[in-house]
Amino acid sequence: MSFLKDLTASPSYNPNRVLDAIIAKLDLKNDAALSRALEVAPPVISKIRHNTLPIGATILIRMHEISDYSIRELRDLMTH
């Protein structure tokens, strides 16, 4: 998925938008609840939020599975 590499290099890339959108859609309380929903350790969400870890293919697919956002919608949330 080279588009993810291109996406994270974009100056408009902002992972917080997608994280916040999923939290809102699932009516979660915080990042800890999101990490449980995504079945990842809380530091993974923190690293994504602080732009030290890009959203990779595996977590993108998991975001799609739990939120019902399409991959395109998730991708658009990251850059708009």
C-alpha positions as a LaTeX table, in Angstrom:
\begin{tabular}{lrrr}
\hline
Residue & $x$ (\AA) & $y$ (\AA) & $z$ (\AA) \\
\hline
Met1 & 0.00 & 0.00 & 0.00 \\
Ser2 & 2.32 & 2.69 & $-1.22$ \\
Phe3 & $-0.52$ & 5.22 & $-1.07$ \\
Leu4 & $-0.18$ & 5.13 & 2.74 \\
Lys5 & 3.49 & 6.08 & 2.48 \\
Asp6 & 2.61 & 8.94 & 0.12 \\
Leu7 & $-0.28$ & 9.96 & 2.36 \\
Thr8 & 1.77 & 10.20 & 5.56 \\
Ala9 & 4.41 & 12.26 & 3.75 \\
Ser10 & 1.77 & 14.78 & 2.66 \\
Pro11 & 1.83 & 18.15 & 4.46 \\
Ser12 & $-1.94$ & 17.87 & 4.94 \\
Tyr13 & $-1.65$ & 14.49 & 6.75 \\
Asn14 & $-3.29$ & 14.71 & 10.17 \\
Pro15 & $-4.02$ & 11.40 & 11.91 \\
Asn16 & $-5.93$ & 13.16 & 14.70 \\
Arg17 & $-8.90$ & 13.77 & 12.41 \\
Val18 & $-9.40$ & 10.08 & 11.73 \\
Leu19 & $-8.87$ & 9.10 & 15.37 \\
Asp20 & $-11.34$ & 11.75 & 16.56 \\
Ala21 & $-13.89$ & 10.75 & 13.90 \\
Ile22 & $-13.81$ & 7.11 & 14.99 \\
Ile23 & $-14.08$ & 8.07 & 18.66 \\
Ala24 & $-17.11$ & 10.22 & 17.84 \\
Lys25 & $-18.75$ & 7.64 & 15.57 \\
Leu26 & $-18.40$ & 4.85 & 18.12 \\
Asp27 & $-19.25$ & 7.17 & 21.04 \\
Leu28 & $-16.02$ & 6.27 & 22.82 \\
Lys29 & $-14.80$ & 8.15 & 25.84 \\
Asn30 & $-11.12$ & 8.62 & 24.98 \\
Asp31 & $-8.00$ & 7.23 & 23.30 \\
Ala32 & $-7.81$ & 4.36 & 25.81 \\
Ala33 & $-11.29$ & 3.21 & 24.76 \\
Leu34 & $-10.23$ & 3.56 & 21.12 \\
Ser35 & $-7.15$ & 1.43 & 21.70 \\
Arg36 & $-9.37$ & $-1.29$ & 23.20 \\
Ala37 & $-11.77$ & $-1.10$ & 20.26 \\
Leu38 & $-8.89$ & $-1.34$ & 17.79 \\
Glu39 & $-7.21$ & $-4.06$ & 19.90 \\
Val40 & $-3.89$ & $-2.21$ & 20.05 \\
Ala41 & $-1.83$ & $-1.04$ & 23.01 \\
Pro42 & $-2.58$ & 2.52 & 24.19 \\
Pro43 & 0.92 & 3.75 & 23.25 \\
Val44 & 0.16 & 2.92 & 19.60 \\
Ile45 & $-2.70$ & 5.44 & 19.59 \\
Ser46 & $-0.49$ & 7.98 & 21.35 \\
Lys47 & 2.30 & 7.54 & 18.79 \\
Ile48 & $-0.17$ & 7.88 & 15.91 \\
Arg49 & $-1.71$ & 10.97 & 17.49 \\
His50 & 1.72 & 12.58 & 18.00 \\
Asn51 & 2.74 & 11.74 & 14.43 \\
Thr52 & 5.62 & 9.47 & 15.44 \\
Leu53 & 3.95 & 6.35 & 14.04 \\
Pro54 & 2.08 & 6.41 & 10.73 \\
Ile55 & $-1.26$ & 4.69 & 10.32 \\
Gly56 & $-0.27$ & 1.44 & 8.66 \\
Ala57 & $-2.32$ & $-0.93$ & 6.54 \\
Thr58 & $-3.21$ & $-3.28$ & 9.41 \\
Ile59 & $-4.59$ & $-0.57$ & 11.68 \\
Leu60 & $-6.32$ & 1.12 & 8.73 \\
Ile61 & $-8.18$ & $-2.11$ & 7.98 \\
Arg62 & $-9.07$ & $-2.51$ & 11.66 \\
Met63 & $-10.38$ & 1.08 & 11.70 \\
His64 & $-12.55$ & 0.20 & 8.71 \\
Glu65 & $-13.85$ & $-2.96$ & 10.40 \\
Ile66 & $-14.92$ & $-1.30$ & 13.63 \\
Ser67 & $-16.21$ & 1.99 & 12.22 \\
Asp68 & $-17.79$ & 1.02 & 8.90 \\
Tyr69 & $-15.98$ & 3.97 & 7.32 \\
Ser70 & $-14.71$ & 2.97 & 3.89 \\
Ile71 & $-10.96$ & 2.94 & 3.33 \\
Arg72 & $-11.44$ & 5.98 & 1.07 \\
Glu73 & $-13.35$ & 7.83 & 3.82 \\
Leu74 & $-10.62$ & 7.03 & 6.36 \\
Arg75 & $-7.98$ & 8.18 & 3.91 \\
Asp76 & $-9.88$ & 11.40 & 3.24 \\
Leu77 & $-10.23$ & 12.05 & 6.98 \\
Met78 & $-6.45$ & 11.83 & 7.32 \\
Thr79 & $-5.82$ & 14.53 & 4.75 \\
His80 & $-8.71$ & 16.99 & 4.84 \\
\hline
\end{tabular}
